[in-house]
């Protein structure tokens, strides 16, 4: 047996000389291509943007690499079969090169398969979360439809178009441009009014899209206002309604003549930056000057009214008072100065205008800082934060 194998490696005994050289050359060429394949991008890697411009060349290049890898083992067997030390060495080299090229390809294919399985598992889990989120959102939408089956009272507006109702439910009105006149119209016509809401149909696809856009997590209730249309006495609030000066207001609560009223004026001290309030014709002590539009309050209480109090939160006694208006008889825990009168707790034909309290920075020689302002003109609250609608007063 040993003699037979030794005969096999004596050179060209089993193969004519020309054929031996041809086999040597073919094996050498395949080995060279295999070496190139170790350092060049393998056929299963992307061809890149430039490759699309040279697609035929790229295909030919990758085809030659695949052919060299596929021919490696058969040529190695041929080298061993036909004998000779040189051919045996080339066969060993071809086997080593082929294994070195095939193993990374197989490993990458396996990694790609595992990655595909992981992605499929993650997608299944994500879709399950989306489905869960969609069910919850559909339930919320149904709760909103049930809540708005009867007219509801508006208590606040958040952002430009999100309207808040008594129970904290919010709806998103259709965009109206420009937003500032809409906010003025809102406070002048809608805050405190009983309005009817028609919610737009919410389809499963829209719910699913919303859940996917939030990463499948169930959005907080307060961050998801429902879209809808608002009607006041069968008049839809839209891009035309807010400029209509004759927009219908709620009727008077009764047919009695207006109760006895008095006018309240606002005064401003430019040195301290303080604003205070007093009956018309009564000037507060100090360097106060008249400011803004007076408003009327009832002298006597009524069933649908609340007291309006002048309060003080002194920032630096006694030089830096901070007067503000409140409907809390305890002045929200601060100093109570006086009861100015009574204002409506709901809007009606007798008290149609909202009295709004807002907070903004005031610069003054004594002190620069946040100061309160009460007004029936929402324009005065521009660039300020609106704290509350205190109540409703006459025009």
C-alpha positions in Angstrom: 0.0 0.0 0.0 2.9 2.3 0.9 4.5 1.6 -2.5 1.2 2.4 -4.3 0.9 5.8 -2.6 4.5 6.6 -3.2 4.0 5.8 -6.9 1.1 8.1 -6.9 3.2 11.0 -5.9 6.0 10.5 -8.4 4.9 13.2 -10.8 3.3 12.7 -14.2 3.1 8.9 -14.2 -0.7 9.0 -14.0 -1.2 12.1 -16.2 0.4 13.2 -19.5 2.8 16.0 -19.2 0.7 18.6 -21.0 -2.4 17.6 -18.9 -0.3 17.9 -15.7 0.7 21.4 -16.6 -2.9 22.3 -17.4 -4.1 20.8 -14.1 -1.3 22.7 -12.3 -2.4 25.9 -14.0 -6.1 25.5 -13.3 -5.5 24.7 -9.7 -3.2 27.6 -9.3 -5.7 29.9 -10.9 -8.5 28.7 -8.6 -6.2 29.0 -5.6 -5.4 32.6 -6.6 -9.1 33.4 -6.9 -9.7 31.8 -3.5 -7.0 33.9 -1.9 -8.7 37.0 -3.5 -12.0 35.8 -2.1 -10.6 35.8 1.4 -9.8 39.5 1.2 -12.4 40.8 -1.2 -16.2 41.2 -0.5 -17.8 37.8 -0.7 -20.7 37.1 -3.1 -23.4 37.4 -0.4 -22.4 40.9 0.6 -24.2 44.0 -0.9 -22.8 45.4 -4.1 -23.2 49.1 -3.0 -24.3 52.1 -5.0 -21.4 52.0 -7.4 -22.1 48.4 -8.1 -25.4 49.3 -9.8 -23.4 51.4 -12.3 -21.2 48.5 -13.0 -23.7 45.7 -12.6 -22.5 43.3 -15.3 -18.9 43.6 -14.1 -20.0 43.0 -10.5 -22.0 40.0 -11.5 -19.1 38.5 -13.4 -16.7 39.2 -10.5 -19.0 37.5 -8.0 -19.7 34.6 -10.4 -16.0 33.9 -10.6 -15.6 33.9 -6.9 -18.6 31.4 -6.5 -17.1 29.3 -9.3 -13.7 29.2 -7.6 -15.2 28.2 -4.3 -17.4 25.6 -5.9 -14.5 24.1 -7.9 -12.0 24.1 -5.0 -12.9 20.6 -3.6 -13.2 18.8 -6.9 -9.9 20.2 -8.2 -8.2 19.2 -4.9 -9.5 15.6 -5.3 -8.2 15.6 -8.9 -4.8 16.8 -7.7 -4.6 13.9 -5.2 -5.9 11.4 -7.7 -3.4 12.2 -10.4 -0.5 12.3 -8.0 2.7 14.3 -7.6 4.0 16.2 -4.7 3.3 19.6 -6.3 -0.3 18.6 -7.1 -0.8 17.2 -3.6 0.4 20.5 -2.1 -1.9 22.4 -4.3 -4.8 20.1 -3.3 -4.1 20.7 0.4 -4.0 24.4 -0.3 -7.3 24.3 -2.2 -9.0 22.4 0.6 -7.8 24.9 3.2 -8.8 27.9 1.1 -12.2 26.5 0.2 -12.9 25.8 3.9 -11.7 29.3 4.9 -14.1 30.8 2.3 -17.1 28.6 2.9 -17.1 28.7 6.7 -17.7 32.5 7.1 -20.4 32.3 4.4 -22.2 29.5 6.3 -21.7 31.3 9.6 -23.2 34.6 8.2 -26.1 32.7 6.7 -26.8 31.2 10.1 -26.6 34.6 11.8 -28.9 36.0 9.2 -31.4 33.2 9.9 -31.2 33.8 13.6 -31.6 37.5 13.2 -34.6 37.0 11.0 -36.1 34.7 13.7 -35.4 37.4 16.4 -37.0 40.1 14.2 -40.1 37.9 13.6 -40.4 37.4 17.4 -40.0 41.1 18.2 -42.5 42.0 15.5 -45.0 39.6 16.9 -44.6 41.0 20.4 -44.8 44.6 19.0 -48.0 43.8 17.0 -49.5 42.3 20.2 -48.8 45.5 22.1 -50.2 47.5 19.2 -53.4 45.4 19.3 -53.7 45.9 23.0 -53.1 49.7 22.7 -55.8 49.8 19.9 -58.3 48.1 22.1 -57.7 50.5 24.9 -57.9 53.5 22.6 -61.2 52.2 21.1 -62.6 51.9 24.6 -61.6 55.5 25.4 -63.2 56.6 22.2 -66.4 54.9 23.1 -66.3 56.5 26.6 -65.9 59.9 24.9 -68.9 59.2 22.7 -71.0 58.2 25.7 -69.9 61.3 27.7 -70.7 63.7 24.8 -74.1 62.2 24.2 -75.5 65.2 26.1 -74.3 68.9 26.0 -71.4 69.5 28.3 -69.8 72.5 30.0 -66.4 73.8 28.7 -64.1 74.7 31.5 -60.7 75.5 29.9 -58.7 75.4 26.7 -55.2 73.9 26.4 -52.8 74.7 23.6 -54.5 76.2 20.5 -57.4 73.8 19.9 -57.7 71.3 22.8 -60.9 72.0 24.7 -61.3 70.6 28.2 -64.7 69.7 29.8 -65.9 69.2 33.3 -64.6 65.6 33.8 -61.2 66.3 32.3 -62.1 64.9 28.9 -60.5 66.9 26.1 -61.3 67.1 22.4 -59.1 68.4 19.5 -60.9 71.0 17.4 -60.1 71.3 13.7 -57.3 73.8 13.1 -58.4 77.3 12.8 -56.1 80.1 11.6 -55.0 82.3 13.1 -55.1 80.8 16.5 -55.1 84.0 18.6 -58.5 85.3 17.4 -59.9 81.8 18.0 -58.7 81.9 21.6 -60.3 85.4 22.0 -63.5 84.0 20.5 -63.3 81.0 22.7 -63.1 82.9 26.0 -65.7 85.4 24.8 -68.2 82.9 23.6 -67.6 79.4 24.9 -65.9 79.1 28.3 -68.6 78.1 30.8 -71.2 77.3 28.1 -73.0 74.1 27.6 -72.0 72.9 24.2 -72.9 69.8 22.1 -70.0 67.8 20.7 -70.0 65.5 17.7 -67.0 63.2 17.7 -65.5 62.1 14.4 -65.5 58.3 13.7 -62.4 56.6 14.8 -61.4 53.7 12.6 -59.3 50.7 13.7 -56.6 51.7 11.2 -56.3 55.1 12.7 -56.1 53.7 16.2 -53.4 51.2 15.2 -51.5 54.0 13.4 -51.7 56.1 16.6 -50.5 53.2 18.7 -47.6 52.5 16.3 -46.5 56.1 16.3 -46.2 56.1 20.1 -44.1 52.9 20.1 -47.1 50.7 20.9 -47.2 52.1 24.4 -50.7 53.1 25.5 -50.7 57.0 25.5 -51.7 58.8 28.6 -55.4 59.9 28.6 -54.5 63.6 29.1 -52.2 63.5 26.1 -54.8 62.1 23.7 -57.5 64.6 23.0 -60.3 63.2 20.8 -61.1 65.0 17.6 -64.6 66.4 17.2 -66.8 69.3 16.2 -68.3 71.7 18.8 -71.8 73.2 18.5 -73.3 76.0 20.5 -77.1 76.3 20.1 -76.8 74.3 16.9 -74.1 76.6 15.5 -70.9 74.8 14.6 -67.6 76.4 15.7 -65.5 76.7 12.6 -63.3 79.1 10.8 -66.2 81.4 10.1 -68.0 81.2 13.5 -65.3 82.9 15.5 -65.5 86.1 13.5 -69.3 86.3 13.7 -70.1 89.1 16.1 -73.7 87.8 16.3 -72.7 84.4 17.4 -75.6 83.2 19.6 -75.1 83.4 23.3 -76.9 81.3 26.0 -80.3 82.8 27.0 -80.9 84.6 30.2 -81.4 82.4 33.2 -84.7 84.1 34.0 -86.9 87.0 32.8 -86.2 89.3 35.8 -84.7 92.7 35.3 -81.0 93.0 35.8 -80.0 93.1 39.5 -78.4 96.2 40.9 -74.7 96.4 39.8 -71.6 98.5 40.3 -68.6 99.0 38.1 -65.2 97.8 39.2 -62.1 99.6 37.9 -58.5 98.4 37.7 -55.7 100.5 39.0 -51.9 100.1 38.3 -48.9 101.4 40.3 -45.9 101.6 37.9 -43.4 101.9 40.8 -44.4 98.6 42.6 -45.8 96.9 39.6 -49.0 96.1 41.6 -52.6 96.1 40.2 -55.6 96.5 42.5 -59.3 96.8 42.0 -61.9 99.2 43.5 -65.5 100.4 42.8 -65.5 103.0 40.0 -64.7 106.5 41.3 -62.8 105.2 44.4 -59.0 105.7 44.0 -56.7 103.5 46.0 -54.1 105.2 48.2 -50.8 105.6 46.5 -49.5 106.3 43.0 -52.2 104.2 41.2 -53.6 105.2 37.8 -56.6 103.8 36.0 -56.0 100.9 33.6 -58.1 98.7 31.4 -61.8 98.3 30.9 -64.1 98.4 34.0 -66.6 95.5 34.5 -69.8 95.2 36.4 -70.5 93.0 39.5 -73.8 92.5 41.2 -74.3 94.2 44.6 -76.4 91.4 46.0 -75.9 87.6 45.6 -78.1 85.5 43.4 -78.7 81.7 43.1 -76.2 81.5 40.2 -73.5 83.9 41.5 -70.3 83.7 43.4 -68.5 86.3 45.5 -65.6 88.2 44.0 -62.9 89.1 46.6 -60.0 91.5 46.5 -57.0 89.6 48.1 -53.4 90.5 48.8 -50.2 88.4 48.8 -47.7 91.0 50.0 -44.3 90.3 48.4 -42.5 92.8 50.6 -44.6 94.4 53.4 -45.7 97.1 53.0 -44.0 98.4 49.9 -44.7 95.6 47.4 -48.3 94.4 47.6 -49.6 91.8 45.2 -53.3 92.2 44.9 -55.4 89.7 43.0 -59.0 88.7 42.5 -60.5 85.4 43.7 -63.8 83.7 44.2 -62.5 81.9 47.3 -63.8 83.5 50.5 -60.5 82.6 52.2 -58.5 84.3 49.4 -56.7 81.0 48.7 -54.9 81.2 52.1 -53.8 84.9 51.7 -55.0 88.2 53.1 -58.6 89.2 52.3 -59.1 92.9 51.6 -62.7 93.2 50.6 -65.8 91.7 49.0 -66.2 93.6 45.7 -69.5 92.1 44.7 -70.9 89.0 43.0 -70.4 87.6 39.5 -72.2 84.9 37.6 -71.0 81.3 38.0 -72.2 80.4 34.5 -72.5 82.3 31.3 -76.0 83.5 30.2 -77.6 86.4 28.4 -77.2 88.6 31.5 -73.5 87.9 32.2 -72.0 86.9 28.9 -68.4 88.0 29.3 -65.7 85.8 31.0 -63.6 87.4 33.7 -60.2 85.8 33.3 -57.3 85.9 35.7 -53.8 85.5 34.2 -50.2 85.7 35.5 -47.3 87.4 33.8 -44.0 89.1 34.5 -44.1 92.8 35.3 -41.0 95.0 35.4 -41.0 97.9 37.9 -38.4 99.9 39.8 -39.3 98.2 43.1 -39.6 94.6 41.9 -39.7 92.6 38.7 -41.6 89.4 38.9 -44.9 87.6 38.2 -48.0 89.6 38.8 -51.7 88.9 38.5 -54.1 90.6 36.1 -57.9 90.2 35.9 -59.6 91.3 32.7 -62.6 90.7 30.4 -60.3 91.4 27.4 -58.4 88.2 26.5 -55.9 90.3 24.5 -54.5 91.5 27.8 -53.5 88.0 28.6 -51.3 87.7 25.6 -47.9 86.2 26.6 -49.3 85.4 30.0 -50.5 82.2 31.5 -54.2 82.0 32.1 -54.9 80.7 35.7 -58.7 80.6 35.8 -62.0 81.9 34.5 -63.3 83.6 37.7 -66.8 83.9 36.5 -69.0 85.9 34.1 -70.0 89.6 34.1 -72.1 92.0 32.1 -70.8 93.5 28.9 
